[in-house]
Amino acid sequence: MSSKKKQGEVWLADVVFKGTRQTKQRPVVIVGNELALDIDVIVAPVTSQKPRNQFDIVLEYWEEAGLLKPSVVHTSKITSIHGTELKRYLGELHNHDLENVLNMCRKLF
């Protein structure tokens, strides 16, 4: 696999929890443009929890994205991480889900 990352890819990433130094691997979806591995990547966290607000996007095709459970993308929690924090490729969002995620990102920003 190339070092290029692209919008809509789902990865397991090392995520540092705010206010702590604890790191945990969590799924994220790349919402930024294609970037090289050694540059920051803009991502939105993915969770198996129920949606909490109008900014959470329920994934209809979560299995196709390589996720183990029905999942939600937290578009209100977009962050950037270093490309080396992306540990394992899981899959890609279906075009329908990707459009829903990107449309909500545009509304927020």
C-alpha positions, 0 to 999 in steps of 0.5 A: 500500500502506498504511503498516500492516505485519502479521504474516506479511508478508515484506520486504527490510530493511536489517539491520546485522550485529552487531559491525560497521557493515555494512548488508545487505538481507536478507529478514525476516518480521514476527512482531509486531503491525500497527504504523505505519511510523515505529515499531519492527517485530518481525521474524525473519530469513529465510535460504536456508541449511539449518536449524541448530537446532530453532528454525529453521522451514522454509517450505513455501510459500516461493515464495508468500511472494515468496522466490527460494529454499527458505527458513528462518525463524530464530525464535531471532534475533528482533529489532526494527527501525525501520519505515523499514528495511523497504525492499520488500514481497516477499509473505506467508507462507502460513497454515500457515507463519505458524502454524509460525513463531508457534508456535515464537516462543511456545515461545521466549518 
